């Protein structure tokens, strides 16, 4: 018998076709999204630091602050990129996809 709202089925759009993978796919997508936002933020910081460097007008203190900001932004971008590269290398070596793990449970 159908209820007032009809038949309700489990969503499979975000589960890659496997049962019980929705949370892990969500977390993997969340980490990827955070990395993209972090990368965009770092690029924006590099652009703003470049503007600060150009507008320093020879002031040594402002130039040093701009270079420090550029350096910190580049280091942050390298850290974010290397985290994903390391996750990919570990995934290739071990066969475990770290960014989108698959958990196996008991079968029916």
URNOR-V953188 format. One record per helix or strand of 2 or more residues. SS is the DSSP state (h for helix, s for strand). FROM is the first residue (numbers start at 1). LEN is the number of residues. If there is no record, write none. Layout:
ss=SS from=FROM len=LEN
ss=SS from=FROM len=LEN
//
This chain:
ss=h from=22 len=33
ss=h from=60 len=35
//
